[in-house]
Amino acid sequence: MRDSRDSRPHDSTFRPALTRRESLALVGGATAWLVAGGVPFPVRAAAETLECVARPEQTEGPYFVDEGLDRSDLRSDPADGSVRDGVALALALRVSKGSARSCAPLAGAKVDLWHCDARGVYSDVRDPGFETVGSKFLRGYQLTAEDGIARFVTIYPGWYPSRAVHIHFKIRSGRAEFTSQLYFDDALSDRVLASAPYARPGRRTRNEDDGIFSDGGEQLVLKVEPAPSGYVAEFNVRLV
């Protein structure tokens, strides 16, 4: 299907997207947390997280739609107000520029994120297995801040035949454009996808069996950590 080459989350703490002021509120405790869309991010110093890593580009796939949706919380569908079910995932993409020896955070870059829902369905497309034209769930973009970070709240993606579990992303800055995909550890996906709303009959494609993953995918696997509500992940990418 779909990319041959290429309602509420489970947790009852779901809240609608927060205002910018609310999203910058820190929660006290041994670890500092930044709350975005009701999902906490662990806050670390820039020096601890900036890694100037050149990642491999991968196919855009057939389902990129330039919706122009400026939002950090991708779970809702602005077309009808519904919310996609799934385990909450807070994702921070840190974009840098320069060389491996001398690089700096890239502010103002446009980062688009899009992926399928818990049932393997993309929004706003026609596919042999579904038609979702007009819907806009699990899509959106953010501009990177001064620290080079674009933050999103979404759900852990589901699966569909022929592809490993993945998220698409595109970075645009001036004339530069970088498109690739993010992957998950199979053991984690096994745990997440074993329960509703993900669980369903069929054989899920694992990373090692995905032809696109085999082209540099090991450098695109997210480091995912449990959070008070769902999971959090960070990813560093350098524009060459």
BAMI-913040 format. One record per residue: residue in one letter; x, y, z of N, C-alpha, C, CB in turn. Coordinates in pm, whole numbers, plus 50000, padded with zeros to 5 digits. Each point is the difference from the previous one (the first is absolute). Glycine has a CB too. Layout:
aXYZXYZXYZXYZ ...
END
This chain:
m500844988150000499165011950000500865012350000498204987850119 r501275022649850500465013350036501435002849959498444999250187 d502534999349904501365004149979500854987849969499705019750154 s500174974749727500694987749970501505002350003498074992349862 r502365019750110501385003950026499885010550107500894994849761 d498885006250210499915009950108499944992950136498815016249845 s481755063351879499964988750080501115001250092498924986249831 r501855007150218500895002750109501084989649997498195010550139 p502994993649911501004989750021499524990650110501855015649925 h498854972950090499664990850107499905007150133501124981849876 d499875026650152500095006150131498905010350020502474996150000 s496895003450115498865008750025500415014350032498764980350080 t502555022449921500465013550032500035009049878501344990550185 f498165004749701500005008449879499295013250023500054979449862 r500585031250089499385013350001500225006149863500375002950249 p498815006649710500225006849874501345007150001497545002749970 a502925001549913501285007149989500005012250092500274992049763 l500895010450300500115011050093500375013049930500654983850177 t499155027349893500495012749950501525000150011497865011850066 r502804997549865501465000750006500475002050143500065009349768 r499254999250309500425002250138499904987250081499265023849983 e499644968949999499824987550073501034989649959497575004950021 s502764994949849500914989849951501405002050052498614997949799 l501725013950253501335002650051500084998450151500355015449810 a498564980450252500014998350144500844987950039497735010650015 l503094990950091500844989150047499364993450120502035011749915 v498054975150089499474992550111501174996650092498094990649860 g501775012150269501094997950094500274985450025499435021450105 g501674975949967500374986450032501464997749969497674992449956 a502784995250060501404996949975500375002549854499934983250183 t499115014349729500205002849858499115011549959500594976049954 a499965033349967499175011149950499244995149878501645017450087 w497084986149907499174995849888499355012249937499574977750110 l500425022449757499285010249926498724993649950502155012249931 v496724994250097498704994249964499545005749867499414997050243 a500314994349661499495004149870498844991049963502275008649928 g496584997150050498844992149963499634989850106500615003349765 g499694999750361499694990950109501014988950018497665005249960 v503384994349955501024989450008501335006250042498814986449822 p501845008450282501255006050048501204995949916499045000150227 f501845009749745501314997549944501035001350111499285008549771 p501734982950236501105002750092500835011549944500054975950077 v500305033850006500755011849955501464998150033497995014950032 r502874985949869501434998750020500705012349944499844974949989 a501355027650061500785011449951500394997649856500865004750231 a499235006449691500314998749858501334993149978498695020649956 a502304982350130501324994049984499964984950015501015021150084 e497994973849989499904985750024499324992649885499935004850243 t499325002449676499184993249900500375003349856498205000350166 l502565010449808500355003549863501044990449946499475024150046 e500154968349854500924991049932499935003249852499724981850176 c501405022049766500025003849859500194987449916500945023050055 v497954970649916500034987149931499335001349864499984987850221 a500755008549675499414999749866499274986849983501825015149906 r496904985450073499184988049986499734996849853498945004850223 p500764982749746499674996549861498605004849962501514979950018 e498375025149862498675003249948499314987249955500795023049927 q497884977150082499224988849951498795005349924500774985450192 t498565005749739498905004049912498895007550073500544980449860 e498905029350074498875007550053498764991350009500955021049905 g498954969350004498804991849994498875007349930500714988550209 p498185004949768498915005949922499065008950080500154980349856 y500035020850275498965006150081500385013150067499184977450035 f501855029349916500265013450051498985009649940502474994950026 v496875012950059499065010349956500405012950071498104983249961 d502205027049962500465012650059498795007850051502025000749846 e497484995150269498765005550053500145014250055499344976850054 g501875027349983500175013250060499405000850140499995009849773 l500034979150300499424999550135501095003450103498294982649926 d501715029650120500975004550100499484996150138500755019349853 r499734969350197499534995250130500994989850054497595004149936 s502474994850196500904990450063499274987250039501385018950083 d497334981949945499224988450039499284994749877499705008950237 l500724979549716499514994749873498834990350016502285002949912 r497294994550210499054989250023498595003049953501384993850193 s498245018749802498635003349961499895001849849499655010950223 d499124988549730499705002649860499265013249992499904975249943 p500755035550008499335013049995498785000149909502185010350046 a497674979449871498844999549911498714997250076501504992249817 d498585000050292498784996550073500174999950151499354986749803 g501865016250247500225000650144500254986750067498615019849996 s501374969349929500244986950060501494998450036498074990349868 v502225000150218501364997550045500334985349977499845018550173 r501344978949772500394986249970500424992750127500715007049771 d498764981150246500384991550112501444995549985497634992450026 g503045005850088501354994849996500805004350121499915000149754 v501244993750264500885003250110500735013149969500294975450057 a499665034050036500605013249977501514999049981498165010350136 l502354997449769501435000849972500405014649987499984977449885 a500905027250201500545013549991501364999149931498775007750211 l501374999249678501204998749916500665013649980498984980249884 a502305020650147500785012249981501054997549893499605007250239 l500365000249651501014999249895500915012150012498444987249845 r502855010450176500975010950010500805000749870500154997250253 v499755014149679500635001949871501225009050016497794996949881 s503344998850061501225008050004500515002249858500574991050229 k500395018049758500605002949870501495001450017497915011549920 g502824986949970501455001450004500684986749975499775019150159 s501464979749889500774987849984499984992150129501465011149829 a499044976750164500014991650120500885006150109499614979849857 r501425027850103500915006050098499505013450050501874988349891 s497355018550028499535013350037498565001649953502355009649987 c496724989050106498615001449962499255007350110500124979049863 a498695025350104499195007950093498544996849976501745018450009 p497404984050091498574997949980499475008649885499754994550244 l499345000049679499405007249888498605004650039501354986449834 a498495026550181498705005750035499205003249873500975009550213 g497714989949797499135004149890499834989849891500695022450051 a499824965449966499804989649899498574994450014502494994250001 k496895002849889498644994550000500084984850003499125020149873 v500344973950232500034985550015498594994549990502055001550146 d497704990649750498704993349981500094985750052499495014449798 l499434981150265499904986450049498694994149950501385005450207 w498634981949748498764993249963500214984950012499365019049842 h499574974150195500084985450014498604994350010502245001850115 c497684985049881498704993350006499494999250142500614986849799 d498105010150216499404998750132500194985750053498315018049943 a501034978850167500184987050064499574988449910499655011150220 r499494991849682499514989649909500734999849866497805002050110 g503245006149877500775000249876499435009049893500674977450053 v498505032349986499325008849904500605014050004497884986550026 y502385019149857500475013849987498805009249972502254992149914 s497885020350125498955009749972500185006249862499795004750245 d499105000549700499955008349879500594993349876500135019550149 v499644967549835500514992949883498974989949950502375003150083 r497864992149795499244988849945500934988049992498465015449868 d501064973250176500804987850004499074988449965501615009650176 p498904979549770499124988649972499254995050122501554993849820 g499015008750301499354995050120499165010050076501854984750014 f498245028149949499245010350070500025013049920500564989350221 e498515019649813499995013549943499735009750114499194991849772 t501755017450247499905009450112500155014549954500924982450150 v498805020149724500165013549945499185010050082500394990549769 g500255020350270499345010350079500374999550148498154999349837 s502284989250211500434999050140501465004550011498364981050042 k502065022750077501355005650017500674995350129499275019949869 f500334968550183500594995250124501454995649979497724992850077 l503065008450029501394995550005500865006349891499194978650097 r500575034349881500815008149910500185013850061499154987249798 g501985018950173500225013750044501475003749992498024998250150 y502265014649871501395004649999500255009650116500084997349749 q501195004050285500475009950095501295006249948498924987550193 l501315025149843501285006349972500934997650118498915017649854 t502344979450116500954997750109500255013150077501084981249868 a499055017650263500285011550086501495003349996498054993950150 e502375015549933501415004150002500934988450034499275022950066 d500224967450010500824988450034499974989249892499565004950239 g499774998049649499954990649889498964989150015502365004849968 i496794996250134499054989450030498615003149948501354994350200 a498044995749738498575000249966499364988950082500395009149762 r498584994350317499364990350089498604996449949501315009250194 f498404977949814498704995049957499424990650106500695002349759 v498004997250246499304989750075499124992549900500035013650219 t500144973349777499244991949906499684986750068501105011249798 i498674978350126499824986750058501064990849942497515003750029 y502754985750041500874989549947499324994649874500924993850234 p499785006149653499344995749876499694985249998501185018349883 g497824978150040499664986049982500794993949885497725004550089 w501774984749855500724993049894499054996849885501604990350169 y499015007049716499264995049886500934991049920498515020749991 p500954970549925500824990049930501125006449919498014985249990 s503145008650013501205003149921500905010550063498704994249801 r500855012550305500825010450061500184997750150499215015949825 a502004987150223500255000450144499295012250058502244988149973 v497605012150157499385011550067500915012249979498864985050174 h500565026149780500845011549965499215013150004501404985049857 i499365025950146499485013749990500765007149890499365000750247 h499955006549669500655008149896500285014150053498834986649821 f502295019150133500255014150033500735006849884500094994450246 k499695018549744500625008349896500455013050066498554989749815 i502685014550155500565012450052500295009349883501004988150203 r498525024249805500275009949896500545012750062498184990349857 s502935014450089500635012450047500645007049881500424990150231 g498995021149727500485006549879499834990749882501655013550133 r499444984149794499924990849885500294985650039500685018849853 a499734979250269500344986450044498744992350038502235008250081 e497744979249881498884991350035500554986150032498405013349853 f501144981150256500444986950044498784991750038502215009350081 t497664978849862498854991450025500484986250042498605012849834 s500804982050272500394986750045498894993950086502445006749993 q497904982550076499034992950083500634996150134498834991349794 l500345007450307500444996150133499414986350032500165024250075 y500634967749997499594986350030500044997450151500864992549775 f498634996050263499904996350141500624986350023497915013750023 d502594984250097500514986950038498854989949992501775010550151 d498494978149786498944990249980499444994650131501064994049786 a499785004550315499524994850127498995009550062502184988250035 l498075024849956499055009950051498714999549919501905014750076 s498214984749792498804999449917499184987550032501215012549818 d499464976450209499274987850037499115002550121501874986149909 r498665021250190499235002550122498855009649974502064996050136 v498235015049793498985010249976498884994649913501735017850023 l498634974949874499014995849899499224987550040501475010149830 a498824984650287499304987950044498635002950059502214989850042 s497495022849986498725003350064499215009849913501014996150228 a497725005949809499145009349926500555014150012497994985250039 p501825023149857499274997349876500854994149889498525018650062 y502714977249970500944995449898499804985449959501605016550090 a498094975150008500014985549976498984996049895500754996650234 r499704995449671499114994649897500724988549930498865022549968 p500404968949961500644988749933500965004649892497984986250047 g502975005549921500955003249894501434999650051498275014149891 r502664985350016501414999650034500635013649977500104975549941 r500405030250166500655013149991501404998549943498665008350197 t501715000849713501355000349945500965005750103499085002649766 r502004990250260501005004550096501085008049927499554980150148 n501255027349927501015008649940500894992449902499965014050206 e500514974449835500954992549918499394995149869501144993150208 d497545006849783499334995349879499475011349913499394979650125 d500875032649914499525011749926501095004949906498485006550192 g501214993549678500995004149901500485014250014498984983849851 i500155025050197500405014050017500885001450124497885007749888 f501764985450219500825000450121501424995249970497964996250141 s502184994049771501324994549970500955010249940498924978049965 d500545033249987500825010549940500285010950104499014995249772 g501745001150332500405009950100499075001450118501085011749819 g497914979850191499015001450106500564998550140498384991649842 e502735001150174500574998350133500475013350059500704976949935 q499525033149977500395013450047498785008950027502124997849871 l496704996750111498775007850011499054994250106500245006349760 v500284985150326499194994150106499935009650118500644976549926 l498165026650118499805009250111500414993850133498135010749874 k502424997550213500234996150138498775004150080502565002449979 v496644987950056498705002650063500094996850149498804994749783 e500625014150298499994998050145498565000950050502345009650021 p497344982850084498675001450060499865013350070499874975350029 a498935030249972499705012750065498774998250087501025013249809 p498664996650276498784998850081498754997249919501055015450160 s498944988649712498864997149914500524996149863498525016250128 g501614970849847500464995449871501514999149990497995009949903 y502584995349988501434999249974500525013449951499794975649946 v501535026350070500685011749946501204995449918499245014350196 a501144993649705501144996649917500655012849949498934978149933 e502385021450049500755011149943500804994749881500135011950224 f500104997049679500754996049883500795011949949498294982649941 n503005015250031500885010549948500284997549852501035003150229 v498915007549692500324998849859500715012849954498014984649962 r503065013849961500755011449949499745001749851501784996650176 l497915015749784499895003149858501395003349947497635008550028 v502794984349872501355001949944500035011749905500454975650023 
END
